[in-house]
Amino acid sequence: MKLLNYTTSYFALILLIVISIWAGVFYYAMLDEIHDSIDDGLDNQKGLIIQKAGRDTSVLSKELAEEGDYLVRRIAPEAGRSFHDRYIDTMMYMQNENDYEPVRLLRTVFVQDGAYYQMDVFTSMVEEDDLITELLYALLWLYLGLVGTILVLNNYLLRRIWQPFYRMLEQLKHFRLEKPVPMATQPTKVDEFRLMQDTVQRLLENNVTSYNSQKEFTENAAHELQTPLAISINKLEALAESETLSEQGAETLTVALDNLERLTRLNKSLLLLSRIENRQYHVTAPVDMVAVCKKVSEDFSDLAAYREVDMDVSAQDNCVQQMNPDLAVIMITNLVKNALVHNSPGGLVLIHVSGQKLEIENTGDAGPLDEKRIFDRFYKEEPSNSSTGLGLPIVRAIADLYQFRVSYSYRGRHKISILF
């Protein structure tokens, strides 16, 4: 949800709550004011009727509501002395309406010529149901009008105010550490936006500096390690050819050479992984994944024959991906090599390409592996001196670079799937 729509939804909810509370307060305040106004009118009418009763005794015998808006009847003195005026909301049959209508009634007692009379003075009341309905309609239109006004303000006024933020956000979306472009400062009168732009600018500059330093250090460290490793291997190989070397010394030398060669592979793998994660492979081209799988399987045919593993490549559809061709070969090579190395004599490696999916399935003595850790660096189900533990992490890094989804599953066979 966009920021403006998010704030609008909160405004609309808060506005609805405020208007609902205000409607209740307004309704009861208005009803109280109506009652006060009607009560004042009833008091005035009471006084006029009592004055008229002093001049016209026929008023004292009015006991039918159809003849006017008051009723008078004589009561016992005992009841009259203790009576207090009171106002009553009730329903009364109106002959002209032929229905019961709500009325406000003042019941009072007065004395005329020594006799006590009870008088009910009444007047029509507004129907509360109608009042509530009209009030709800009015508030509904008010609410819709206010929400509409907020939407207009968001789309025109607030969008203009937030324009520097959105422009900066757009620049951040296209910012790449490997290809840094200075951010253009957006003119704004809002202090917070200026502070945010300055802060983001400094943060990006620091990140670019750290990125370049890390990249330079990784490459230099890898190259600096490569030279002494190569020299050490050459020296040891030359020493291994010496005729004076004892059998025990030859075994020790072989172990040292194996470890140095493993260290060399590890160094190359770490350098490759660093370059992938630093997005240094900029060149992309359409890559035929079926052709790559067939080429890699041919390259490993001798190893497969040596390990007595059958390897098969099948494809239902063409699968062409826009990526770096070298990384495509590295990704498939690591997967096929992993499937062969961790296989068993008489086993299978099945490579299947269908549409936007690549699956490499292999047999093996090991049971299901840890799905959550199999793509972690240096993860090994069984420690091995010959494995660097970086083959599958490199596959994962390449997949992440191009937003591919890579996963592992086990159903009698180990299977790694890549969804392009």
C-alpha positions as a LaTeX table, in Angstrom:
\begin{tabular}{lrrr}
\hline
Residue & $x$ (\AA) & $y$ (\AA) & $z$ (\AA) \\
\hline
Met1 & 0.00 & 0.00 & 0.00 \\
Lys2 & 1.32 & 3.44 & $-0.92$ \\
Leu3 & 2.15 & 5.91 & 1.83 \\
Leu4 & $-0.54$ & 8.43 & 0.84 \\
Asn5 & $-3.21$ & 5.72 & 0.65 \\
Tyr6 & $-2.02$ & 4.34 & 3.99 \\
Thr7 & $-2.36$ & 7.73 & 5.69 \\
Thr8 & $-5.70$ & 8.32 & 3.96 \\
Ser9 & $-7.09$ & 5.06 & 5.36 \\
Tyr10 & $-6.08$ & 6.14 & 8.87 \\
Phe11 & $-7.56$ & 9.61 & 8.34 \\
Ala12 & $-10.82$ & 8.06 & 7.11 \\
Leu13 & $-11.00$ & 5.71 & 10.12 \\
Ile14 & $-10.22$ & 8.46 & 12.64 \\
Leu15 & $-12.68$ & 10.78 & 10.91 \\
Leu16 & $-15.38$ & 8.11 & 11.09 \\
Ile17 & $-14.80$ & 7.66 & 14.83 \\
Val18 & $-14.78$ & 11.42 & 15.48 \\
Ile19 & $-17.94$ & 12.03 & 13.44 \\
Ser20 & $-19.71$ & 9.10 & 15.14 \\
Ile21 & $-18.90$ & 10.48 & 18.60 \\
Trp22 & $-19.80$ & 14.00 & 17.50 \\
Ala23 & $-23.09$ & 12.73 & 16.01 \\
Gly24 & $-24.13$ & 11.18 & 19.33 \\
Val25 & $-23.23$ & 14.32 & 21.29 \\
Phe26 & $-24.92$ & 16.57 & 18.72 \\
Tyr27 & $-28.08$ & 14.45 & 18.63 \\
Tyr28 & $-28.62$ & 14.51 & 22.39 \\
Ala29 & $-27.68$ & 18.19 & 22.63 \\
Met30 & $-30.13$ & 19.03 & 19.84 \\
Leu31 & $-32.85$ & 16.90 & 21.44 \\
Asp32 & $-32.28$ & 18.64 & 24.78 \\
Glu33 & $-32.50$ & 22.03 & 23.08 \\
Ile34 & $-35.75$ & 21.02 & 21.36 \\
His35 & $-37.20$ & 19.90 & 24.69 \\
Asp36 & $-36.19$ & 23.18 & 26.34 \\
Ser37 & $-37.81$ & 25.19 & 23.57 \\
Ile38 & $-41.01$ & 23.13 & 23.66 \\
Asp39 & $-41.13$ & 23.26 & 27.47 \\
Asp40 & $-40.92$ & 27.06 & 27.38 \\
Gly41 & $-43.79$ & 27.10 & 24.91 \\
Leu42 & $-45.85$ & 24.77 & 27.10 \\
Asp43 & $-45.22$ & 26.99 & 30.13 \\
Asn44 & $-46.39$ & 30.05 & 28.22 \\
Gln45 & $-49.43$ & 28.21 & 26.93 \\
Lys46 & $-50.26$ & 27.02 & 30.47 \\
Gly47 & $-50.27$ & 30.60 & 31.73 \\
Leu48 & $-52.53$ & 31.77 & 28.89 \\
Ile49 & $-55.03$ & 28.93 & 29.48 \\
Ile50 & $-55.19$ & 29.63 & 33.23 \\
Gln51 & $-55.84$ & 33.31 & 32.51 \\
Lys52 & $-58.54$ & 32.35 & 30.02 \\
Ala53 & $-60.14$ & 30.00 & 32.59 \\
Gly54 & $-60.61$ & 33.01 & 34.89 \\
Arg55 & $-62.70$ & 34.71 & 32.18 \\
Asp56 & $-64.36$ & 31.68 & 30.58 \\
Thr57 & $-65.48$ & 28.80 & 32.80 \\
Ser58 & $-66.05$ & 26.56 & 29.76 \\
Val59 & $-62.31$ & 26.03 & 29.70 \\
Leu60 & $-62.60$ & 24.07 & 32.95 \\
Ser61 & $-64.79$ & 21.43 & 31.36 \\
Lys62 & $-62.60$ & 20.60 & 28.30 \\
Glu63 & $-61.88$ & 16.88 & 28.55 \\
Leu64 & $-61.53$ & 15.92 & 24.84 \\
Ala65 & $-58.22$ & 16.29 & 22.96 \\
Glu66 & $-60.00$ & 16.76 & 19.63 \\
Glu67 & $-61.20$ & 20.21 & 20.68 \\
Gly68 & $-57.73$ & 21.72 & 21.22 \\
Asp69 & $-54.23$ & 21.21 & 22.56 \\
Tyr70 & $-55.04$ & 20.89 & 26.26 \\
Leu71 & $-57.24$ & 18.87 & 28.62 \\
Val72 & $-58.71$ & 19.96 & 31.97 \\
Arg73 & $-60.37$ & 17.86 & 34.63 \\
Arg74 & $-61.27$ & 18.46 & 38.24 \\
Ile75 & $-59.36$ & 16.52 & 40.93 \\
Ala76 & $-59.55$ & 16.10 & 44.68 \\
Pro77 & $-57.89$ & 18.82 & 46.78 \\
Glu78 & $-55.69$ & 16.22 & 48.50 \\
Ala79 & $-54.19$ & 15.15 & 45.15 \\
Gly80 & $-53.79$ & 18.73 & 43.96 \\
Arg81 & $-51.91$ & 20.04 & 46.99 \\
Ser82 & $-49.04$ & 17.52 & 46.62 \\
Phe83 & $-48.78$ & 17.67 & 42.84 \\
His84 & $-45.70$ & 19.07 & 41.05 \\
Asp85 & $-45.45$ & 20.03 & 37.40 \\
Arg86 & $-43.82$ & 17.44 & 35.16 \\
Tyr87 & $-43.04$ & 17.00 & 31.48 \\
Ile88 & $-43.87$ & 13.75 & 29.72 \\
Asp89 & $-43.04$ & 12.34 & 26.27 \\
Thr90 & $-45.92$ & 10.14 & 25.13 \\
Met91 & $-48.04$ & 9.07 & 22.16 \\
Met92 & $-51.49$ & 10.55 & 21.53 \\
Tyr93 & $-54.11$ & 9.76 & 18.94 \\
Met94 & $-54.54$ & 12.61 & 16.47 \\
Gln95 & $-57.85$ & 12.57 & 14.65 \\
Asn96 & $-56.65$ & 14.62 & 11.69 \\
Glu97 & $-53.69$ & 12.26 & 11.22 \\
Asn98 & $-55.76$ & 9.18 & 12.05 \\
Asp99 & $-52.74$ & 7.82 & 13.89 \\
Tyr100 & $-50.82$ & 8.03 & 17.13 \\
Glu101 & $-48.24$ & 10.81 & 17.09 \\
Pro102 & $-45.46$ & 11.70 & 19.55 \\
Val103 & $-46.28$ & 14.65 & 21.81 \\
Arg104 & $-44.58$ & 16.57 & 24.62 \\
Leu105 & $-46.98$ & 17.02 & 27.53 \\
Leu106 & $-46.93$ & 19.36 & 30.53 \\
Arg107 & $-49.07$ & 18.08 & 33.41 \\
Thr108 & $-49.88$ & 20.74 & 35.98 \\
Val109 & $-52.46$ & 21.64 & 38.65 \\
Phe110 & $-54.09$ & 25.03 & 39.26 \\
Val111 & $-56.81$ & 26.39 & 41.56 \\
Gln112 & $-59.86$ & 28.18 & 40.26 \\
Asp113 & $-62.62$ & 29.43 & 42.57 \\
Gly114 & $-61.35$ & 27.17 & 45.37 \\
Ala115 & $-61.43$ & 24.01 & 43.21 \\
Tyr116 & $-58.38$ & 22.03 & 42.02 \\
Tyr117 & $-57.99$ & 21.23 & 38.34 \\
Gln118 & $-55.42$ & 19.04 & 36.57 \\
Met119 & $-54.44$ & 20.31 & 33.14 \\
Asp120 & $-52.47$ & 18.53 & 30.41 \\
Val121 & $-51.00$ & 20.94 & 27.87 \\
Phe122 & $-49.44$ & 19.19 & 24.89 \\
Thr123 & $-47.81$ & 19.91 & 21.56 \\
Ser124 & $-46.52$ & 17.78 & 18.72 \\
Met125 & $-42.94$ & 16.52 & 18.91 \\
Val126 & $-40.55$ & 15.75 & 16.11 \\
Glu127 & $-40.35$ & 11.98 & 15.60 \\
Glu128 & $-36.98$ & 10.74 & 16.86 \\
Asp129 & $-36.77$ & 8.06 & 14.17 \\
Asp130 & $-37.13$ & 10.70 & 11.47 \\
Leu131 & $-34.64$ & 12.93 & 13.27 \\
Ile132 & $-32.07$ & 10.14 & 13.51 \\
Thr133 & $-32.55$ & 9.21 & 9.85 \\
Glu134 & $-32.10$ & 12.78 & 8.65 \\
Leu135 & $-29.09$ & 13.24 & 10.91 \\
Leu136 & $-27.47$ & 10.05 & 9.64 \\
Tyr137 & $-27.97$ & 11.09 & 6.02 \\
Ala138 & $-26.51$ & 14.51 & 6.72 \\
Leu139 & $-23.50$ & 13.02 & 8.52 \\
Leu140 & $-22.98$ & 10.45 & 5.77 \\
Trp141 & $-22.78$ & 13.19 & 3.14 \\
Leu142 & $-20.50$ & 15.18 & 5.44 \\
Tyr143 & $-18.22$ & 12.18 & 5.93 \\
Leu144 & $-18.07$ & 11.41 & 2.21 \\
Gly145 & $-17.36$ & 15.06 & 1.48 \\
Leu146 & $-14.52$ & 15.17 & 4.00 \\
Val147 & $-12.99$ & 11.91 & 2.75 \\
Gly148 & $-13.27$ & 13.18 & $-0.82$ \\
Thr149 & $-11.53$ & 16.39 & 0.22 \\
Ile150 & $-8.72$ & 14.39 & 1.85 \\
Leu151 & $-8.32$ & 12.33 & $-1.33$ \\
Val152 & $-8.12$ & 15.46 & $-3.44$ \\
Leu153 & $-5.54$ & 16.94 & $-1.06$ \\
Asn154 & $-3.51$ & 13.73 & $-1.16$ \\
Asn155 & $-3.56$ & 13.51 & $-4.93$ \\
Tyr156 & $-2.68$ & 17.13 & $-5.57$ \\
Leu157 & $-1.35$ & 19.02 & $-2.59$ \\
Leu158 & 0.36 & 16.31 & $-0.51$ \\
Arg159 & 1.73 & 14.57 & $-3.60$ \\
Arg160 & 3.46 & 17.80 & $-4.57$ \\
Ile161 & 4.81 & 18.21 & $-1.04$ \\
Trp162 & 6.14 & 14.63 & $-1.02$ \\
Gln163 & 7.62 & 14.89 & $-4.52$ \\
Pro164 & 11.26 & 15.20 & $-3.31$ \\
Phe165 & 10.82 & 12.01 & $-1.29$ \\
Tyr166 & 9.47 & 10.04 & $-4.26$ \\
Arg167 & 12.21 & 11.32 & $-6.57$ \\
Met168 & 14.87 & 10.30 & $-4.08$ \\
Leu169 & 13.18 & 6.89 & $-3.70$ \\
Glu170 & 13.25 & 6.44 & $-7.48$ \\
Gln171 & 16.98 & 7.20 & $-7.55$ \\
Leu172 & 17.59 & 4.71 & $-4.74$ \\
Lys173 & 15.73 & 2.00 & $-6.69$ \\
His174 & 18.19 & 2.35 & $-9.56$ \\
Phe175 & 21.31 & 2.86 & $-7.43$ \\
Arg176 & 23.97 & 0.16 & $-7.76$ \\
Leu177 & 27.10 & $-0.10$ & $-5.65$ \\
Glu178 & 29.06 & $-1.51$ & $-8.59$ \\
Lys179 & 28.00 & 1.46 & $-10.76$ \\
Pro180 & 27.50 & 4.36 & $-8.35$ \\
Val181 & 25.85 & 7.48 & $-9.73$ \\
Pro182 & 25.74 & 10.63 & $-7.56$ \\
Met183 & 22.23 & 11.36 & $-6.36$ \\
Ala184 & 20.68 & 14.58 & $-7.60$ \\
Thr185 & 19.53 & 16.75 & $-4.70$ \\
Gln186 & 15.85 & 17.67 & $-4.92$ \\
Pro187 & 14.93 & 21.27 & $-4.00$ \\
Thr188 & 12.54 & 21.36 & $-1.06$ \\
Lys189 & 11.42 & 23.75 & 1.66 \\
Val190 & 10.82 & 20.94 & 4.16 \\
Asp191 & 13.66 & 20.64 & 6.69 \\
Glu192 & 13.06 & 16.93 & 7.29 \\
Phe193 & 13.36 & 16.16 & 3.56 \\
Arg194 & 16.61 & 18.12 & 3.31 \\
Leu195 & 17.99 & 16.26 & 6.33 \\
Met196 & 16.92 & 12.92 & 4.85 \\
Gln197 & 18.59 & 13.72 & 1.51 \\
Asp198 & 21.85 & 14.71 & 3.22 \\
Thr199 & 21.79 & 11.61 & 5.42 \\
Val200 & 21.10 & 9.25 & 2.51 \\
Gln201 & 23.82 & 10.92 & 0.44 \\
Arg202 & 26.41 & 10.42 & 3.19 \\
Leu203 & 25.25 & 6.84 & 3.76 \\
Leu204 & 25.60 & 5.98 & 0.06 \\
Glu205 & 29.04 & 7.57 & $-0.13$ \\
Asn206 & 30.18 & 5.54 & 2.89 \\
Asn207 & 28.74 & 2.34 & 1.38 \\
Val208 & 30.47 & 2.95 & $-1.95$ \\
Thr209 & 33.77 & 3.57 & $-0.15$ \\
Ser210 & 33.36 & 0.41 & 1.95 \\
Tyr211 & 32.34 & $-1.61$ & $-1.12$ \\
Asn212 & 35.38 & $-0.50$ & $-3.12$ \\
Ser213 & 37.69 & $-1.15$ & $-0.16$ \\
Gln214 & 36.26 & $-4.62$ & 0.40 \\
Lys215 & 36.40 & $-5.42$ & $-3.31$ \\
Glu216 & 40.01 & $-4.26$ & $-3.57$ \\
Phe217 & 41.02 & $-6.14$ & $-0.42$ \\
Thr218 & 39.37 & $-9.39$ & $-1.57$ \\
Glu219 & 40.99 & $-9.31$ & $-4.99$ \\
Asn220 & 44.40 & $-8.34$ & $-3.63$ \\
Ala221 & 44.25 & $-10.97$ & $-0.89$ \\
Ala222 & 43.25 & $-13.66$ & $-3.40$ \\
His223 & 46.03 & $-12.73$ & $-5.81$ \\
Glu224 & 48.61 & $-12.41$ & $-3.04$ \\
Leu225 & 47.69 & $-15.88$ & $-1.79$ \\
Gln226 & 47.70 & $-17.38$ & $-5.27$ \\
Thr227 & 51.38 & $-16.62$ & $-5.91$ \\
Pro228 & 52.92 & $-18.22$ & $-2.79$ \\
Leu229 & 50.56 & $-21.17$ & $-3.14$ \\
Ala230 & 51.68 & $-21.77$ & $-6.72$ \\
Ile231 & 55.34 & $-21.44$ & $-5.71$ \\
Ser232 & 54.88 & $-23.83$ & $-2.79$ \\
Ile233 & 53.19 & $-26.42$ & $-4.98$ \\
Asn234 & 55.93 & $-26.20$ & $-7.60$ \\
Lys235 & 58.65 & $-26.56$ & $-4.96$ \\
Leu236 & 56.95 & $-29.57$ & $-3.41$ \\
Glu237 & 56.39 & $-31.20$ & $-6.80$ \\
Ala238 & 60.07 & $-30.72$ & $-7.57$ \\
Leu239 & 60.97 & $-32.18$ & $-4.20$ \\
Ala240 & 58.69 & $-35.17$ & $-4.87$ \\
Glu241 & 60.83 & $-36.05$ & $-7.90$ \\
Ser242 & 63.97 & $-36.27$ & $-5.77$ \\
Glu243 & 65.49 & $-39.75$ & $-5.70$ \\
Thr244 & 66.72 & $-39.31$ & $-2.14$ \\
Leu245 & 63.17 & $-38.83$ & $-0.75$ \\
Ser246 & 62.14 & $-41.61$ & 1.62 \\
Glu247 & 58.79 & $-43.40$ & 1.38 \\
Gln248 & 57.53 & $-41.75$ & 4.58 \\
Gly249 & 58.67 & $-38.37$ & 3.31 \\
Ala250 & 56.86 & $-38.99$ & 0.01 \\
Glu251 & 53.62 & $-39.73$ & 1.87 \\
Thr252 & 53.98 & $-36.59$ & 3.96 \\
Leu253 & 54.73 & $-34.61$ & 0.82 \\
Thr254 & 51.63 & $-35.98$ & $-0.90$ \\
Val255 & 49.43 & $-34.91$ & 2.01 \\
Ala256 & 50.97 & $-31.43$ & 1.93 \\
Leu257 & 50.42 & $-31.14$ & $-1.84$ \\
Asp258 & 46.78 & $-32.24$ & $-1.50$ \\
Asn259 & 46.15 & $-29.62$ & 1.16 \\
Leu260 & 47.86 & $-26.89$ & $-0.85$ \\
Glu261 & 45.84 & $-27.77$ & $-3.95$ \\
Arg262 & 42.65 & $-27.73$ & $-1.88$ \\
Leu263 & 43.68 & $-24.34$ & $-0.49$ \\
Thr264 & 44.22 & $-23.11$ & $-4.06$ \\
Arg265 & 40.75 & $-24.27$ & $-5.09$ \\
Leu266 & 39.29 & $-22.68$ & $-1.97$ \\
Asn267 & 41.02 & $-19.39$ & $-2.76$ \\
Lys268 & 39.68 & $-19.40$ & $-6.32$ \\
Ser269 & 36.17 & $-20.27$ & $-5.14$ \\
Leu270 & 36.15 & $-17.49$ & $-2.55$ \\
Leu271 & 37.35 & $-15.00$ & $-5.15$ \\
Leu272 & 34.64 & $-16.15$ & $-7.57$ \\
Leu273 & 31.98 & $-15.95$ & $-4.85$ \\
Ser274 & 33.11 & $-12.45$ & $-3.93$ \\
Arg275 & 32.93 & $-11.29$ & $-7.55$ \\
Ile276 & 29.45 & $-12.73$ & $-7.96$ \\
Glu277 & 28.13 & $-11.11$ & $-4.79$ \\
Asn278 & 29.77 & $-7.81$ & $-5.77$ \\
Arg279 & 27.99 & $-8.00$ & $-9.16$ \\
Gln280 & 31.18 & $-7.76$ & $-11.18$ \\
Tyr281 & 29.81 & $-9.89$ & $-14.02$ \\
His282 & 28.07 & $-7.17$ & $-16.01$ \\
Val283 & 27.94 & $-8.80$ & $-19.45$ \\
Thr284 & 24.71 & $-10.68$ & $-20.16$ \\
Ala285 & 23.43 & $-12.51$ & $-23.23$ \\
Pro286 & 20.72 & $-15.03$ & $-24.10$ \\
Val287 & 21.99 & $-18.41$ & $-22.84$ \\
Asp288 & 20.57 & $-21.73$ & $-24.08$ \\
Met289 & 20.42 & $-23.72$ & $-20.85$ \\
Val290 & 19.80 & $-27.03$ & $-22.69$ \\
Ala291 & 22.97 & $-26.56$ & $-24.72$ \\
Val292 & 24.95 & $-25.67$ & $-21.59$ \\
Cys293 & 23.70 & $-28.79$ & $-19.78$ \\
Lys294 & 24.67 & $-31.00$ & $-22.72$ \\
Lys295 & 28.11 & $-29.38$ & $-23.00$ \\
Val296 & 28.81 & $-29.78$ & $-19.27$ \\
Ser297 & 27.63 & $-33.41$ & $-19.27$ \\
Glu298 & 30.05 & $-34.14$ & $-22.14$ \\
Asp299 & 32.88 & $-32.51$ & $-20.20$ \\
Phe300 & 32.14 & $-34.77$ & $-17.21$ \\
Ser301 & 31.58 & $-37.93$ & $-19.24$ \\
Asp302 & 35.05 & $-39.29$ & $-18.39$ \\
Leu303 & 34.55 & $-38.67$ & $-14.66$ \\
Ala304 & 31.10 & $-40.27$ & $-14.84$ \\
Ala305 & 32.55 & $-43.34$ & $-16.57$ \\
Tyr306 & 35.37 & $-43.53$ & $-14.03$ \\
Arg307 & 32.88 & $-43.43$ & $-11.14$ \\
Glu308 & 30.54 & $-45.86$ & $-12.97$ \\
Val309 & 27.67 & $-43.36$ & $-12.95$ \\
Asp310 & 25.14 & $-43.08$ & $-15.79$ \\
Met311 & 24.34 & $-39.51$ & $-16.80$ \\
Asp312 & 21.38 & $-38.42$ & $-18.92$ \\
Val313 & 20.20 & $-35.01$ & $-20.20$ \\
Ser314 & 16.58 & $-34.52$ & $-21.28$ \\
Ala315 & 14.65 & $-31.43$ & $-22.34$ \\
Gln316 & 10.96 & $-30.89$ & $-23.05$ \\
Asp317 & 11.18 & $-27.27$ & $-24.18$ \\
Asn318 & 13.74 & $-24.66$ & $-25.06$ \\
Cys319 & 15.02 & $-22.70$ & $-22.08$ \\
Val320 & 16.84 & $-19.44$ & $-22.84$ \\
Gln321 & 17.86 & $-17.13$ & $-19.99$ \\
Gln322 & 19.38 & $-13.65$ & $-20.05$ \\
Met323 & 22.51 & $-13.97$ & $-17.92$ \\
Asn324 & 26.28 & $-14.01$ & $-18.00$ \\
Pro325 & 27.35 & $-17.02$ & $-20.13$ \\
Asp326 & 30.36 & $-17.81$ & $-17.91$ \\
Leu327 & 28.19 & $-17.84$ & $-14.78$ \\
Ala328 & 25.69 & $-20.13$ & $-16.51$ \\
Val329 & 28.47 & $-22.65$ & $-17.20$ \\
Ile330 & 29.82 & $-22.33$ & $-13.64$ \\
Met331 & 26.35 & $-22.88$ & $-12.14$ \\
Ile332 & 25.63 & $-26.03$ & $-14.17$ \\
Thr333 & 29.20 & $-27.31$ & $-13.72$ \\
Asn334 & 29.00 & $-27.05$ & $-9.93$ \\
Leu335 & 25.63 & $-28.82$ & $-9.86$ \\
Val336 & 26.74 & $-31.69$ & $-12.11$ \\
Lys337 & 30.08 & $-32.07$ & $-10.32$ \\
Asn338 & 28.28 & $-32.14$ & $-6.95$ \\
Ala339 & 25.90 & $-34.82$ & $-8.25$ \\
Leu340 & 28.82 & $-36.96$ & $-9.50$ \\
Val341 & 31.14 & $-36.56$ & $-6.52$ \\
His342 & 28.46 & $-37.47$ & $-4.00$ \\
Asn343 & 27.15 & $-40.41$ & $-6.04$ \\
Ser344 & 27.87 & $-44.12$ & $-5.72$ \\
Pro345 & 29.04 & $-46.73$ & $-8.27$ \\
Gly346 & 26.16 & $-47.81$ & $-10.50$ \\
Gly347 & 24.27 & $-44.61$ & $-9.68$ \\
Leu348 & 22.43 & $-42.07$ & $-11.83$ \\
Val349 & 22.60 & $-38.37$ & $-12.62$ \\
Leu350 & 19.49 & $-37.07$ & $-14.38$ \\
Ile351 & 19.48 & $-33.55$ & $-15.83$ \\
His352 & 16.05 & $-32.36$ & $-16.94$ \\
Val353 & 15.12 & $-28.99$ & $-18.47$ \\
Ser354 & 11.48 & $-28.05$ & $-18.96$ \\
Gly355 & 10.35 & $-24.54$ & $-19.81$ \\
Gln356 & 11.46 & $-22.33$ & $-16.94$ \\
Lys357 & 12.79 & $-25.08$ & $-14.69$ \\
Leu358 & 16.06 & $-27.02$ & $-14.37$ \\
Glu359 & 16.31 & $-30.17$ & $-12.24$ \\
Ile360 & 19.42 & $-32.19$ & $-11.44$ \\
Glu361 & 18.70 & $-35.47$ & $-9.67$ \\
Asn362 & 21.23 & $-37.99$ & $-8.40$ \\
Thr363 & 21.46 & $-41.16$ & $-6.36$ \\
Gly364 & 23.82 & $-41.49$ & $-3.42$ \\
Asp365 & 24.57 & $-43.39$ & $-0.25$ \\
Ala366 & 23.69 & $-40.44$ & 2.00 \\
Gly367 & 20.15 & $-39.87$ & 3.16 \\
Pro368 & 18.25 & $-36.57$ & 3.02 \\
Leu369 & 20.39 & $-33.49$ & 3.68 \\
Asp370 & 19.56 & $-30.41$ & 5.73 \\
Glu371 & 17.42 & $-28.27$ & 3.40 \\
Lys372 & 18.08 & $-25.13$ & 5.42 \\
Arg373 & 21.89 & $-25.46$ & 5.45 \\
Ile374 & 22.80 & $-27.22$ & 2.22 \\
Phe375 & 23.46 & $-23.90$ & 0.45 \\
Asp376 & 25.45 & $-22.42$ & 3.36 \\
Arg377 & 29.16 & $-21.80$ & 2.94 \\
Phe378 & 31.42 & $-24.66$ & 4.04 \\
Tyr379 & 28.45 & $-26.88$ & 4.92 \\
Lys380 & 29.35 & $-30.57$ & 4.64 \\
Glu381 & 27.24 & $-33.52$ & 5.66 \\
Glu382 & 30.45 & $-35.54$ & 5.98 \\
Pro383 & 33.83 & $-33.81$ & 6.40 \\
Ser384 & 35.98 & $-34.23$ & 3.30 \\
Asn385 & 39.44 & $-32.91$ & 2.61 \\
Ser386 & 38.80 & $-32.74$ & $-1.13$ \\
Ser387 & 35.67 & $-30.56$ & $-1.00$ \\
Thr388 & 35.78 & $-26.80$ & $-0.48$ \\
Gly389 & 32.17 & $-26.60$ & 0.67 \\
Leu390 & 31.58 & $-23.67$ & $-1.71$ \\
Gly391 & 30.11 & $-25.38$ & $-4.79$ \\
Leu392 & 26.45 & $-25.04$ & $-3.87$ \\
Pro393 & 26.86 & $-21.60$ & $-2.21$ \\
Ile394 & 28.25 & $-20.38$ & $-5.56$ \\
Val395 & 25.16 & $-21.83$ & $-7.27$ \\
Arg396 & 22.96 & $-20.03$ & $-4.75$ \\
Ala397 & 24.84 & $-16.73$ & $-5.28$ \\
Ile398 & 24.38 & $-16.95$ & $-9.06$ \\
Ala399 & 20.69 & $-17.77$ & $-8.63$ \\
Asp400 & 20.22 & $-14.81$ & $-6.28$ \\
Leu401 & 22.02 & $-12.53$ & $-8.74$ \\
Tyr402 & 19.39 & $-13.23$ & $-11.41$ \\
Gln403 & 16.42 & $-13.74$ & $-9.07$ \\
Phe404 & 16.26 & $-17.49$ & $-9.76$ \\
Arg405 & 14.74 & $-19.75$ & $-7.09$ \\
Val406 & 16.94 & $-22.68$ & $-6.08$ \\
Ser407 & 15.76 & $-25.46$ & $-3.77$ \\
Tyr408 & 16.70 & $-28.93$ & $-2.54$ \\
Ser409 & 14.43 & $-31.94$ & $-2.02$ \\
Tyr410 & 14.83 & $-35.66$ & $-1.37$ \\
Arg411 & 12.49 & $-38.47$ & $-2.40$ \\
Gly412 & 14.73 & $-41.49$ & $-2.64$ \\
Arg413 & 17.10 & $-39.32$ & $-4.69$ \\
His414 & 18.74 & $-35.97$ & $-4.10$ \\
Lys415 & 17.26 & $-33.28$ & $-6.33$ \\
Ile416 & 18.23 & $-29.63$ & $-6.78$ \\
Ser417 & 15.75 & $-27.50$ & $-8.72$ \\
Ile418 & 16.22 & $-24.05$ & $-10.21$ \\
Leu419 & 13.13 & $-22.09$ & $-11.18$ \\
Phe420 & 14.03 & $-19.35$ & $-13.65$ \\
\hline
\end{tabular}
